[in-house]
Amino acid sequence: MRGPLLKALSGRGAFYAVRVNALGPGGAVLVSITASKGRIPLLFGPGELKAAHISQVVRAALDGAAL
C-alpha cells in the first residue's frame, strides 16, 4: 500500500500522518490519514486493494474533505 498512498499524497503541499491497520481475518484494511485540518478513516475490503483504486479513493477523499 505504500506506493499507492505516496502517489496519492505527493504534491499536495501538506503534511499527512498515515496509519494502516489490518482488521481481523477477513482481509479488510483501515487507512487513517491525519492532517492539520482533520482526519479521514478509509476502509478497504480485500477486493479493493489494487494500487490504482487505492490512489483514486485517497485523492477523492482528500479533495472532498479539503485536507
Secondary structure, 3 states (H helix, E strand, C coil): CHHHHHHHHCCCCCCCEEEEEEECCCCEEEEEEEECCEEEEEEECHHHCCHHHHHHHHHHHHHHHCC
